[in-house]
Amino acid sequence: MIHIKKIRVLFEVVKRILSTASVQFLV
């Protein structure tokens, strides 16, 4: 079940990057 944990962490990182990128695009 470690694999699922890694994917979840990766998903959080991607989500954070996307949110930051969208903020930069809006400015």
N, CA, C and O atoms as CSV, one atom per row, in Angstrom:
chain,resi,resn,atom,element,x,y,z
A,1,MET,N,N,0.834,-1.216,0.000
A,1,MET,CA,C,0.000,0.000,0.000
A,1,MET,C,C,0.866,1.263,0.000
A,1,MET,O,O,0.353,2.382,0.022
A,2,ILE,N,N,2.185,1.066,-0.025
A,2,ILE,CA,C,3.083,2.228,-0.058
A,2,ILE,C,C,2.943,2.942,-1.398
A,2,ILE,O,O,3.116,4.157,-1.488
A,3,HIS,N,N,2.625,2.165,-2.444
A,3,HIS,CA,C,2.501,2.741,-3.786
A,3,HIS,C,C,1.394,3.797,-3.812
A,3,HIS,O,O,1.566,4.873,-4.386
A,4,ILE,N,N,0.266,3.482,-3.189
A,4,ILE,CA,C,-0.859,4.424,-3.172
A,4,ILE,C,C,-0.457,5.694,-2.415
A,4,ILE,O,O,-0.837,6.800,-2.799
A,5,LYS,N,N,0.310,5.527,-1.345
A,5,LYS,CA,C,0.726,6.694,-0.558
A,5,LYS,C,C,1.591,7.614,-1.416
A,5,LYS,O,O,1.440,8.835,-1.376
A,6,LYS,N,N,2.497,7.020,-2.191
A,6,LYS,CA,C,3.363,7.831,-3.056
A,6,LYS,C,C,2.530,8.602,-4.063
A,6,LYS,O,O,2.761,9.789,-4.291
A,7,ILE,N,N,1.552,7.920,-4.673
A,7,ILE,CA,C,0.705,8.572,-5.676
A,7,ILE,C,C,-0.057,9.723,-5.044
A,7,ILE,O,O,-0.217,10.777,-5.658
A,8,ARG,N,N,-0.523,9.526,-3.829
A,8,ARG,CA,C,-1.297,10.585,-3.151
A,8,ARG,C,C,-0.408,11.799,-2.912
A,8,ARG,O,O,-0.833,12.933,-3.133
A,9,VAL,N,N,0.815,11.570,-2.465
A,9,VAL,CA,C,1.747,12.683,-2.231
A,9,VAL,C,C,2.054,13.395,-3.542
A,9,VAL,O,O,2.094,14.623,-3.603
A,10,LEU,N,N,2.270,12.604,-4.587
A,10,LEU,CA,C,2.567,13.189,-5.894
A,10,LEU,C,C,1.399,14.040,-6.360
A,10,LEU,O,O,1.591,15.118,-6.923
A,11,PHE,N,N,0.172,13.546,-6.121
A,11,PHE,CA,C,-1.026,14.274,-6.543
A,11,PHE,C,C,-1.114,15.607,-5.820
A,11,PHE,O,O,-1.474,16.619,-6.421
A,12,GLU,N,N,-0.787,15.612,-4.540
A,12,GLU,CA,C,-0.816,16.864,-3.764
A,12,GLU,C,C,0.186,17.865,-4.332
A,12,GLU,O,O,-0.112,19.054,-4.444
A,13,VAL,N,N,1.362,17.384,-4.684
A,13,VAL,CA,C,2.403,18.270,-5.233
A,13,VAL,C,C,1.942,18.858,-6.563
A,13,VAL,O,O,2.102,20.053,-6.811
A,14,VAL,N,N,1.370,18.009,-7.417
A,14,VAL,CA,C,0.894,18.481,-8.733
A,14,VAL,C,C,-0.207,19.510,-8.548
A,14,VAL,O,O,-0.253,20.523,-9.247
A,15,LYS,N,N,-1.104,19.236,-7.586
A,15,LYS,CA,C,-2.215,20.161,-7.350
A,15,LYS,C,C,-1.674,21.519,-6.897
A,15,LYS,O,O,-2.166,22.567,-7.316
A,16,ARG,N,N,-0.664,21.482,-6.044
A,16,ARG,CA,C,-0.083,22.734,-5.539
A,16,ARG,C,C,0.586,23.499,-6.680
A,16,ARG,O,O,0.453,24.719,-6.780
A,17,ILE,N,N,1.297,22.784,-7.529
A,17,ILE,CA,C,1.982,23.430,-8.662
A,17,ILE,C,C,0.955,24.038,-9.608
A,17,ILE,O,O,1.146,25.146,-10.110
A,18,LEU,N,N,-0.139,23.310,-9.850
A,18,LEU,CA,C,-1.174,23.810,-10.762
A,18,LEU,C,C,-1.809,25.073,-10.188
A,18,LEU,O,O,-2.046,26.037,-10.916
A,19,SER,N,N,-2.081,25.068,-8.901
A,19,SER,CA,C,-2.713,26.239,-8.284
A,19,SER,C,C,-1.769,27.438,-8.364
A,19,SER,O,O,-2.204,28.558,-8.634
A,20,THR,N,N,-0.488,27.205,-8.133
A,20,THR,CA,C,0.489,28.295,-8.204
A,20,THR,C,C,0.600,28.816,-9.638
A,20,THR,O,O,0.695,30.022,-9.866
A,21,ALA,N,N,0.587,27.888,-10.600
A,21,ALA,CA,C,0.705,28.283,-12.004
A,21,ALA,C,C,-0.516,29.100,-12.416
A,21,ALA,O,O,-0.383,30.104,-13.115
A,22,SER,N,N,-1.696,28.677,-11.989
A,22,SER,CA,C,-2.918,29.400,-12.364
A,22,SER,C,C,-2.888,30.815,-11.783
A,22,SER,O,O,-3.334,31.763,-12.428
A,23,VAL,N,N,-2.373,30.952,-10.586
A,23,VAL,CA,C,-2.292,32.279,-9.964
A,23,VAL,C,C,-1.344,33.170,-10.772
A,23,VAL,O,O,-1.628,34.349,-10.986
A,24,GLN,N,N,-0.227,32.609,-11.216
A,24,GLN,CA,C,0.732,33.387,-12.001
A,24,GLN,C,C,0.119,33.798,-13.334
A,24,GLN,O,O,0.373,34.900,-13.820
A,25,PHE,N,N,-0.696,32.908,-13.935
A,25,PHE,CA,C,-1.318,33.213,-15.217
A,25,PHE,C,C,-2.341,34.338,-15.072
A,25,PHE,O,O,-2.499,35.172,-15.963
A,26,LEU,N,N,-3.035,34.342,-13.921
A,26,LEU,CA,C,-4.059,35.368,-13.722
A,26,LEU,C,C,-3.427,36.744,-13.589
A,26,LEU,O,O,-3.993,37.740,-14.038
A,27,VAL,N,N,-2.250,36.798,-12.971
A,27,VAL,CA,C,-1.598,38.093,-12.752
A,27,VAL,C,C,-1.066,38.662,-14.068
A,27,VAL,O,O,-0.484,39.747,-14.082
